Amino acid sequence: MENYFNLISDDLSELKIIEENQFDCILKNNQWDSFKWFILSISPNWKSYTICDISFHKSDDSKYKPRLTFRKTNENLQNKLVERNNEFKIIKFERSEDWYNEFWKMIWFLNWFKDLVDLWEFNNQFSIISAEDFIVWFKDKEVRDKVIDINKIIDSSELSTLEIETLSNNIVYKKRKQSLDIFEKLLNNEENEEWVEFITEYKTINNLTKQWEEIAWHHFLKDNQWILWLNLHLKFIEDFESEWSVWITNTVNTWSPNVDIIGISDYTILVELKTANKKIFKDTRWNTSRAQTWSFSNDFIDWISQCLAQKTEWDKTHKLKDLIITNSDWEGEILDQNKIRTLDSECIFIIWNWKNEIPKESTNTDIILKRDTFQRYRMNSKNITIITFDELYKRACNILKLDI
């Protein structure tokens, strides 16, 4: 028995398979000792062994096909007899007690010598890869194929409903956590080691060719609709569509502004967004400012006017045009306006980052005055709900119960 290599306790890295002659191979270690192949298991009372003998037969391509013989023996290598009243003896590798680890360790070892050992269909149809290799392979697949593969894994794994729900929650949590990491970088827009701002880097990664920064936010929120679904305190929205024309064009097809995002539901919702680094206050308080107020920037007032104009024009002209929603292949579907209604459409305006102009931890009198001016304004805005990018971020973090 000492001539057999013990897979339970000995190190396989010391072994190699070499040609003995034109018809067979042998097993040797670094000291050039020969072995009669493998011991896979030893019974607790040391009276029973599971061994594997391997012989090789040369194939047409000059490789060697292994022939495996499993035996239950005693310590003298005598085959164990079948117990009385039993017709046969089963050698199984199902549980850790059955030493299935040693069995697969042996298969891995044989596969390591691909230049010499011919594993035939195993090598043609299967490959042993690391978890890291599988991830790299899986990432390169099309989204549709990924979904099909994941469904196959779930269906074949016989998971319980609770296990599937737990798995689903973990996947959603991790994906949304990754999205919030990107959200934070967009908010801060810090430069990387190559001195490239993150918004520019994000546009490059996602092939966004337009120059303006707003396109990065537009793409991010469209790609992470859950942030809008769960944060805007709106009724259920089936889908968000991008860049919809809200006006009727003139005779030369000009002067037709687009709303950034439109929410498709029982009743349409318009979403206009700018960027997180836009300022909404004047740098200095004007003499015309009334007591306990601070002057908004001209841009901010113009943006509010833009939102109101888009809302008015959409409410007025939506029946004069087809509502076309597109899928990922840009195939259009005309929506039935008897089902998707427009009635005094709700308007959401997303802009700004509080800390850029009025950090909440500040006790400066001017900062407090700006804070109160902004809050009074949006609390009393009838037709527009104003929400800031950092508020979206914090609410999304709260949903995931993340510390920020």
C-alpha positions in Angstrom: 0.0 0.0 0.0 2.9 2.4 0.6 3.6 2.4 -3.2 0.3 4.2 -3.8 0.1 7.9 -3.6 -2.2 9.1 -0.8 -4.4 11.9 -2.1 -5.7 12.5 1.4 -2.4 13.7 2.9 0.2 14.0 0.2 1.0 17.0 -2.0 0.0 16.5 -5.7 2.3 19.3 -6.8 5.3 17.0 -6.3 4.0 14.5 -8.9 4.3 14.2 -12.6 3.1 11.8 -15.3 5.8 10.7 -17.7 6.0 8.2 -20.6 7.3 4.8 -19.5 7.4 3.3 -23.0 5.3 3.5 -26.1 2.3 2.0 -24.5 2.0 3.3 -20.9 2.7 6.1 -18.4 4.0 6.1 -14.9 3.7 8.4 -11.8 6.8 9.8 -10.3 7.6 12.5 -7.7 10.5 15.0 -7.6 12.8 12.4 -6.1 12.0 10.2 -9.0 10.1 7.6 -6.9 7.5 5.6 -8.7 3.9 5.2 -7.4 1.1 2.8 -8.3 -1.4 5.6 -8.6 -3.9 6.8 -6.0 -5.5 6.1 -2.6 -8.7 8.1 -2.5 -10.1 7.1 0.9 -9.3 5.1 4.1 -12.0 3.9 6.3 -11.9 5.1 10.0 -10.9 1.6 11.2 -8.1 1.5 8.6 -9.3 -1.9 7.3 -10.7 -0.6 4.0 -9.2 1.4 1.3 -10.6 3.0 -1.9 -7.9 3.0 -4.6 -7.8 3.9 -8.2 -5.5 2.1 -10.6 -4.8 3.8 -14.0 -3.5 2.2 -17.1 -2.9 4.1 -20.4 -3.6 3.3 -24.0 -2.1 5.3 -26.8 -4.6 7.1 -29.0 -4.3 8.1 -32.7 -2.9 11.5 -31.8 0.0 10.0 -29.8 -1.6 10.9 -26.5 -2.5 8.4 -23.7 -6.1 7.7 -22.8 -6.4 6.9 -19.1 -8.4 3.8 -18.0 -9.5 4.0 -14.4 -10.3 1.1 -12.1 -11.7 1.7 -8.7 -11.4 -0.9 -6.0 -12.2 -1.4 -2.3 -9.3 -3.3 -0.8 -7.7 -4.2 2.5 -4.3 -3.1 3.5 -2.8 -6.0 1.5 -4.5 -4.8 -1.7 -6.8 -7.7 -1.6 -10.2 -6.8 -3.0 -12.9 -6.6 -0.4 -15.6 -9.2 -0.7 -19.3 -8.3 -0.9 -21.0 -8.7 2.4 -23.3 -11.6 2.9 -26.7 -11.2 1.4 -25.4 -8.4 -0.9 -25.1 -8.9 -4.6 -22.7 -5.9 -5.3 -20.7 -3.2 -3.6 -21.2 0.5 -4.5 -18.3 2.9 -4.5 -19.7 6.4 -4.3 -18.3 9.9 -4.0 -21.3 11.9 -2.8 -20.4 13.4 0.6 -17.2 14.6 2.3 -17.1 11.3 4.1 -16.9 9.6 0.7 -13.8 11.6 -0.1 -15.2 13.1 -3.2 -12.6 16.0 -2.9 -9.9 13.4 -3.5 -11.7 12.1 -6.6 -11.9 15.6 -8.2 -8.4 16.3 -7.1 -7.3 13.3 -9.2 -9.3 14.4 -12.2 -7.8 17.9 -12.0 -4.3 16.3 -11.8 -4.9 14.2 -14.9 -6.2 17.3 -16.8 -3.1 19.2 -15.9 -1.0 17.0 -18.3 -3.0 17.9 -21.4 0.0 17.4 -23.7 0.3 13.8 -22.6 -3.0 12.6 -21.3 -6.0 12.4 -23.6 -9.3 13.1 -21.7 -11.2 13.0 -25.0 -14.7 14.3 -24.7 -13.9 15.9 -21.3 -11.4 18.2 -23.0 -13.5 18.7 -26.1 -16.7 19.7 -24.3 -15.6 20.8 -20.8 -12.9 22.8 -19.2 -11.8 23.4 -15.6 -11.5 27.1 -15.0 -11.1 29.2 -11.9 -13.9 31.4 -10.5 -12.0 34.5 -11.8 -11.8 33.0 -15.4 -15.6 32.2 -15.3 -16.3 35.8 -14.3 -14.2 37.2 -17.2 -16.0 34.8 -19.6 -19.4 35.6 -18.3 -18.9 39.4 -18.5 -18.2 39.2 -22.2 -21.5 37.6 -23.0 -24.5 39.5 -24.3 -27.1 40.6 -21.7 -29.7 38.3 -23.1 -27.4 35.3 -22.9 -26.5 36.2 -19.3 -30.1 36.2 -18.3 -30.7 32.8 -20.0 -27.6 31.3 -18.2 -28.6 32.7 -14.8 -32.1 31.3 -15.3 -30.7 27.9 -16.2 -28.5 27.9 -13.1 -31.4 28.8 -10.8 -33.7 26.2 -12.5 -31.1 23.4 -12.2 -30.1 24.3 -8.6 -33.5 23.4 -7.1 -33.3 26.4 -4.8 -36.2 27.1 -2.4 -38.4 30.2 -2.8 -36.6 31.7 0.2 -33.2 31.0 -1.2 -34.1 32.5 -4.6 -35.5 35.6 -2.9 -32.4 35.9 -0.8 -30.2 35.5 -4.0 -32.3 38.0 -5.9 -32.1 40.6 -3.0 -28.3 40.1 -2.8 -27.9 40.7 -6.6 -30.1 43.8 -6.6 -28.3 45.2 -3.5 -24.8 44.7 -4.9 -25.8 46.2 -8.3 -27.5 49.2 -6.6 -24.5 49.7 -4.3 -22.3 49.8 -7.4 -24.6 52.4 -8.9 -24.5 54.6 -5.8 -20.7 54.4 -5.9 -20.9 55.9 -9.4 -23.5 58.4 -8.2 -21.1 59.6 -5.4 -18.3 60.1 -7.9 -20.6 62.1 -10.2 -21.6 64.3 -7.4 -18.0 65.0 -6.3 -16.6 64.9 -9.9 -13.1 64.5 -8.5 -10.1 64.0 -10.8 -8.4 60.6 -11.1 -4.7 59.9 -11.3 -4.7 61.0 -14.9 -6.3 64.4 -14.0 -9.5 63.5 -15.7 -12.7 64.6 -14.0 -15.1 61.7 -13.3 -17.9 63.1 -15.4 -15.6 63.1 -18.4 -14.4 59.6 -17.6 -18.1 58.4 -17.3 -18.9 59.9 -20.7 -15.9 58.1 -22.2 -16.8 54.7 -20.7 -20.4 54.9 -21.8 -19.6 56.3 -25.3 -21.5 59.6 -24.7 -20.3 61.9 -27.5 -22.2 65.1 -26.6 -20.0 67.8 -25.0 -22.3 69.0 -22.2 -22.0 67.5 -18.7 -25.8 67.1 -18.4 -25.7 64.1 -20.7 -23.8 62.1 -18.1 -26.5 62.7 -15.5 -29.2 62.0 -18.1 -27.6 58.6 -19.0 -27.0 57.7 -15.3 -30.6 58.3 -14.1 -32.0 56.6 -17.2 -29.8 53.6 -16.6 -30.8 53.6 -12.9 -34.5 54.3 -13.0 -34.9 52.8 -9.5 -33.4 56.0 -8.0 -36.3 58.0 -9.6 -38.9 55.4 -8.8 -38.1 55.1 -5.1 -37.1 58.7 -4.4 -39.6 61.1 -6.0 -42.6 60.1 -3.9 -44.5 59.5 -7.2 -47.1 57.0 -8.1 -45.9 53.9 -9.9 -44.1 54.7 -13.2 -43.9 52.0 -15.8 -41.0 53.4 -17.8 -39.0 56.5 -18.4 -38.4 57.8 -21.9 -35.6 60.2 -22.9 -35.5 63.4 -24.9 -39.2 63.8 -25.9 -40.3 66.8 -27.9 -42.9 68.7 -26.0 -43.8 71.4 -28.6 -45.2 71.4 -32.1 -42.4 72.4 -34.5 -42.7 75.4 -36.9 -42.6 75.3 -40.7 -38.7 74.9 -40.8 -38.7 72.3 -38.0 -36.9 74.5 -35.4 -37.6 75.7 -32.0 -38.8 72.4 -30.5 -37.3 71.9 -27.0 -37.1 68.4 -25.6 -37.9 67.5 -22.0 -35.0 65.4 -20.6 -37.1 62.4 -19.3 -40.8 61.7 -19.4 -42.4 59.2 -17.0 -44.9 56.9 -18.7 -47.8 55.9 -16.3 -51.5 56.4 -16.1 -50.7 60.1 -16.3 -47.5 61.5 -17.8 -44.8 63.1 -15.6 -42.1 65.5 -17.0 -38.6 65.3 -15.6 -36.1 68.1 -16.3 -32.6 67.9 -15.0 -29.5 70.0 -15.1 -26.2 69.1 -13.3 -25.1 68.9 -9.7 -22.5 71.7 -10.0 -24.9 74.4 -11.2 -25.4 77.4 -8.9 -28.8 78.7 -8.1 -27.9 81.8 -6.1 -26.2 85.1 -6.9 -22.8 85.3 -5.3 -23.7 88.5 -3.5 -27.0 89.7 -2.0 -28.4 92.4 -4.2 -29.8 95.7 -2.8 -33.1 94.8 -4.4 -33.4 91.6 -2.2 -36.1 91.8 0.3 -35.6 91.2 4.0 -34.7 87.6 4.9 -34.2 86.6 1.3 -31.3 86.0 -1.1 -31.5 86.6 -4.8 -31.6 83.6 -7.1 -29.3 83.5 -10.1 -30.7 84.5 -13.5 -30.0 80.9 -14.8 -32.1 79.4 -12.1 -35.1 81.6 -12.8 -34.7 80.8 -16.5 -34.7 77.1 -15.8 -37.8 77.3 -13.7 -39.5 79.2 -16.6 -38.3 76.5 -19.0 -39.9 73.8 -16.9 -43.2 75.7 -16.7 -43.1 76.3 -20.5 -42.5 72.7 -21.2 -45.3 71.6 -18.9 -47.7 74.1 -20.5 -46.8 73.2 -24.1 -47.0 69.4 -23.4 -50.4 69.7 -21.8 -51.6 71.8 -24.7 -50.0 69.9 -27.7 -49.7 66.2 -26.6 -52.9 65.2 -28.5 -51.5 66.5 -31.7 -48.6 64.0 -31.9 -48.0 60.3 -31.5 -46.5 59.1 -28.2 -43.8 56.8 -29.4 -41.8 54.7 -26.9 -38.7 52.8 -28.1 -37.1 49.6 -26.9 -33.4 48.8 -26.8 -33.3 48.1 -30.5 -34.9 51.5 -31.2 -38.1 49.9 -32.5 -41.0 52.3 -31.9 -44.4 51.6 -30.3 -47.2 54.1 -30.5 -48.9 54.4 -27.1 -52.7 54.8 -26.7 -53.4 58.2 -25.3 -56.7 56.9 -24.0 -54.6 54.8 -21.6 -51.6 57.0 -21.1 -53.2 60.3 -20.2 -52.0 63.9 -19.8 -53.9 66.0 -17.3 -52.1 69.0 -15.6 -48.9 67.0 -15.9 -46.6 66.8 -12.9 -43.2 68.4 -13.4 -40.0 67.3 -11.6 -36.9 69.5 -11.7 -33.6 67.9 -10.6 -30.7 70.2 -10.0 -27.9 71.3 -7.7 -25.9 69.9 -4.8 -26.5 71.7 -1.5 -22.9 71.5 -0.2 -21.6 73.4 -3.3 -23.3 76.6 -2.2 -25.0 76.2 1.2 -23.4 73.4 3.3 -26.0 72.4 5.9 -23.4 72.2 8.7 -22.6 75.9 8.2 -23.9 78.4 10.8 -23.0 81.4 8.7 -25.9 83.9 8.6 -25.8 84.3 4.8 -25.8 80.5 4.3 -28.8 80.1 6.6 -30.6 82.9 4.7 -30.0 81.1 1.3 -31.1 77.8 2.8 -34.4 79.2 4.0 -34.9 81.1 0.8 -34.6 77.9 -1.3 -36.8 75.9 1.0 -39.6 78.4 1.1 -39.5 78.7 -2.7 -39.8 75.0 -3.4 -42.3 74.3 -0.6 -44.6 76.9 -2.2 -44.0 75.9 -5.8 -47.4 74.7 -7.2 -46.5 73.2 -10.5 -42.8 72.1 -10.1 -41.3 69.7 -7.6 -37.7 70.6 -7.1 -35.2 68.0 -5.8 -31.5 68.2 -5.5 -29.0 65.5 -6.7 -27.5 65.1 -3.2 -31.0 64.5 -1.8 -31.6 61.8 -4.4 -28.3 60.2 -3.4 -28.9 60.3 0.3 -32.4 58.9 -0.1 -31.1 56.1 -2.3 -28.4 55.3 0.3 -31.1 55.2 3.0 -33.1 52.7 1.0 -30.1 50.4 0.9 -29.3 51.3 4.6 -25.8 52.5 3.7 -23.8 54.8 6.0 -23.0 58.1 4.3 
